[in-house]
Amino acid sequence: MVVPDHILVIGGNGFLGSHIVSELLAEKWPTKLKISVLDIRKPAVAKDNVTYLIGDITSEDDMRKAFEGVDLIIHTASPVHGLGRVVYFKVNVEGTRTIINVAKQVGVSGMVYTSSAGVVFNGGDLINVNETAPIPAVAMDAYNESKAVAEKLVLDSNSSEFRTCAIRPAGLFGEGDRQLIPGMLSVLKNKQTRFQIGSNNNLFDFTYIGNAAFSHVLAARKLLESPVKSSEYKTSTGEQTNGVEGEAFFVSNGQPIYFWDFPRALYSYLNFKGHESYIVFPKNLAWYMGLASEYVSWILGKEPTFTRFRVQFSCANRYYDISKARTRLGYYPKVGLEEGMKRSLSWCKENGELPIF
């Protein structure tokens, strides 16, 4: 087994990245593993036995300094949802392009890239889809479009000298979450729990953050392994592979749940009873409301908070077949949805982020 001696986590102070660092520290390695983190700012709390660096992923000079002595990169850096197209393409596409170019120049052996399950979302239902699902020609939003472009750059750069793979997590939540759980708690705080978009007959995949981190570490372990001659894994041109290099993997908790049942479960854990009756906005009506919101925001020169994409997002079936990750990476969800929700709420309570109702 070929394992890296030095792993650099880009975006390692962020939500997913910090959990990956914790997972790397908790893992047992054949030799002492050096762990470095590259981010645009210092961590709120530095972890022991981790080297922290500051840099801009669009800067070749910064990347060249950061990659010195690195065997493998785990690239998680990305702007959050709700920003503009220019930001996404600068960071997710041009930043990733810079990382790939410099990594290959200085002899980094491989990279695990954090993509998104949303790269295959076309506005319709995704029912237990696997990695053969096509990436749509027209993306639903700029975030997923930029992620799809970056993922292609990463996978196309795969070679025997620079091995790459992509992890596509779905619906991340957990300790340190700044989007999904806070958004649902904001709805509770603002007394908006009585509203529902769509009929709630659509199943949705979520992923506890610790499970997503686990999948990245598994990929890091497997990526640099030599191909087994008897292996069934081959490229389109017939070349033997280790089954991980050049591949994308869907990752989730493997427990699809009706979309609106997720926030209601959170509210139940908080002993909030006001979500038991609600007003349903039909999908078609909500779609036009999203269109109106986008138009008003465009006039005001602001990013809209309620969009047609959000309507499509909350009304479509979106769950994935994770058997490829199970088989090739050895992935399994270590923490179930219920336990993940409870851990998330405990973290929010410890950090004073639970709403008063």
Residue pairs with C-beta under 8 A, 6 or more apart in sequence:
1 30
1 221
1 225
2 224
2 225
2 226
3 29
3 30
3 31
3 33
3 221
3 224
4 33
4 71
4 72
4 109
4 110
4 220
4 224
5 31
5 32
5 33
5 34
5 71
6 33
6 34
6 35
6 36
6 69
6 70
6 71
6 72
7 24
7 33
7 34
7 35
7 36
7 70
7 71
7 72
7 73
7 74
7 220
8 36
8 37
8 38
8 66
8 67
8 70
8 72
8 73
8 74
9 17
9 20
9 21
9 24
9 35
9 36
9 37
9 38
9 73
9 74
9 76
10 17
10 38
10 39
10 57
10 73
10 74
10 75
10 76
10 77
10 99
11 17
11 38
11 39
11 75
11 76
11 77
11 78
11 114
12 18
12 20
12 21
12 36
12 37
12 38
12 39
12 43
12 50
12 74
12 76
13 37
13 39
13 41
13 42
13 43
13 44
13 52
14 39
14 76
14 77
15 172
15 174
15 176
15 177
15 178
15 209
16 76
16 114
16 169
16 172
16 209
16 212
16 213
16 216
17 37
17 39
17 74
17 76
17 77
18 43
18 176
19 174
19 175
19 176
19 209
19 210
19 212
19 213
20 74
20 76
20 213
20 216
20 217
21 35
21 37
21 47
21 50
22 47
22 213
23 210
23 213
23 214
23 216
23 217
24 33
24 35
24 217
24 220
25 35
25 47
25 49
25 50
27 33
27 217
34 51
34 69
35 49
35 50
35 51
36 50
36 51
36 52
36 53
36 66
36 70
37 43
37 50
37 51
37 52
37 53
38 53
38 54
38 55
38 57
38 66
39 52
39 53
39 54
39 55
39 77
40 54
40 55
40 56
41 54
42 52
42 54
43 52
46 52
53 65
53 66
55 62
55 63
55 65
55 66
56 62
57 63
57 77
57 91
57 95
57 96
57 98
57 99
58 90
58 91
58 94
58 95
58 98
59 98
60 98
60 101
60 102
63 98
63 99
63 102
63 103
64 102
64 105
64 106
67 73
67 102
67 103
67 106
67 108
68 106
70 103
70 108
71 108
71 109
71 110
71 224
72 108
72 109
72 110
72 111
72 112
72 220
72 223
72 224
73 99
73 103
73 108
73 110
73 111
73 112
74 111
74 112
74 114
74 216
74 220
75 96
75 99
75 111
75 112
75 113
75 114
75 154
76 114
76 216
77 91
77 95
78 88
78 91
78 92
78 114
78 147
79 87
79 88
79 91
79 92
79 143
80 178
80 179
81 143
81 179
82 303
82 305
83 143
83 303
84 142
84 303
85 142
85 145
85 146
88 142
88 143
88 145
88 146
89 142
89 146
89 149
91 146
92 143
92 146
92 147
92 149
92 150
93 146
93 149
93 150
93 153
96 113
96 150
96 153
96 154
97 150
97 153
99 111
100 111
100 153
100 154
100 157
100 162
103 111
103 162
104 157
104 161
104 162
107 161
108 162
109 161
109 162
109 163
109 224
110 162
110 163
110 164
110 223
110 224
110 245
111 154
111 162
111 163
111 164
112 164
112 165
112 166
112 167
112 216
112 219
112 220
112 223
113 150
113 151
113 154
113 164
113 165
113 166
113 167
114 166
114 167
114 169
114 216
115 147
115 148
115 150
115 151
115 154
115 166
115 167
115 168
115 248
116 143
116 144
116 147
116 168
116 169
116 170
117 168
117 169
117 170
117 171
117 205
117 250
117 251
117 252
117 318
117 320
118 140
118 143
118 144
118 147
118 170
119 135
119 144
119 147
119 148
119 151
119 168
120 126
120 129
120 133
120 134
120 135
120 136
121 136
121 140
121 144
121 313
121 316
121 318
122 136
122 138
122 140
123 140
123 312
123 316
124 316
125 202
125 316
125 317
125 318
126 133
126 316
126 317
126 318
126 319
126 320
127 203
127 317
127 319
128 319
128 320
128 321
129 250
129 320
129 321
130 250
130 320
130 321
130 323
130 324
131 168
131 247
131 248
131 249
131 250
131 324
135 148
135 152
139 145
139 148
140 309
140 312
140 313
141 307
141 309
151 166
151 168
151 248
154 164
154 165
154 166
155 164
155 165
155 166
155 246
155 247
155 248
157 164
158 164
158 165
158 245
158 246
163 223
163 224
163 244
163 245
163 246
164 223
164 245
164 246
165 219
165 223
165 244
165 245
165 246
165 247
165 248
165 249
166 247
166 248
166 249
167 212
167 215
167 216
167 219
167 248
167 249
167 251
167 325
168 248
168 249
168 250
168 251
168 320
169 207
169 212
169 215
169 251
169 252
170 205
170 206
170 207
170 250
170 251
170 252
170 318
170 319
170 320
171 180
171 204
171 205
171 206
171 207
171 252
172 180
172 206
172 207
172 209
172 212
173 180
173 181
173 206
173 207
173 208
173 209
173 340
173 341
173 344
174 181
174 208
174 209
174 210
174 340
174 343
174 344
174 347
175 209
175 343
175 344
175 346
175 347
176 209
176 347
177 209
177 344
180 206
181 266
181 344
181 345
181 348
182 348
182 353
184 262
184 263
184 266
185 266
185 348
185 353
185 354
185 355
186 355
187 193
187 263
188 267
188 270
188 272
188 355
188 357
189 355
189 356
189 357
191 274
191 357
193 263
193 267
193 272
193 274
193 275
193 278
194 274
194 275
194 277
194 278
194 279
195 278
195 279
195 281
196 260
196 278
196 279
196 280
196 281
197 280
197 281
197 283
197 286
197 311
197 314
197 315
198 259
198 280
198 281
198 282
198 283
198 286
198 311
198 314
198 315
199 280
199 282
199 283
199 315
200 258
200 259
200 260
200 261
201 258
202 258
202 259
202 314
202 315
202 316
202 317
202 318
203 256
203 257
203 258
203 259
203 317
203 318
203 319
204 256
204 257
204 258
204 259
204 262
204 317
204 318
204 319
205 252
205 253
205 254
205 255
205 256
205 318
205 319
205 320
206 252
206 253
206 255
206 257
206 262
206 337
206 340
207 251
207 252
207 253
207 333
208 253
208 333
208 335
208 336
208 337
208 339
208 340
208 343
209 340
210 334
210 335
210 340
211 251
211 253
211 333
211 334
211 335
211 340
212 251
214 331
214 334
215 249
215 251
215 325
215 329
215 331
218 329
218 330
218 331
219 244
219 249
219 329
222 242
222 243
222 244
222 328
222 329
222 330
223 242
223 244
223 245
225 242
225 244
226 242
227 233
227 240
227 241
227 242
228 240
228 242
229 240
231 240
231 241
231 242
231 243
233 240
233 241
233 242
233 243
233 328
234 240
234 241
235 241
235 246
241 247
243 328
244 328
244 329
247 324
247 328
249 322
249 324
249 325
249 328
249 329
249 331
250 320
250 321
250 322
250 324
250 325
251 322
251 325
251 331
252 319
252 320
252 322
252 333
253 333
253 335
253 336
253 337
253 340
254 322
254 333
255 333
255 336
255 337
256 319
257 265
257 337
259 314
259 315
260 314
263 275
264 275
265 338
265 341
266 341
266 344
266 345
267 274
267 275
268 275
269 341
269 342
269 345
270 345
270 354
270 357
272 357
274 357
281 289
283 311
283 315
286 311
286 315
287 308
287 311
287 312
289 306
289 311
290 304
290 306
290 307
290 308
290 309
290 310
290 311
291 308
293 304
293 305
293 306
293 307
294 304
294 307
294 308
296 304
297 303
297 304
297 305
298 304
322 331
325 331
326 332
335 343
345 354
348 354
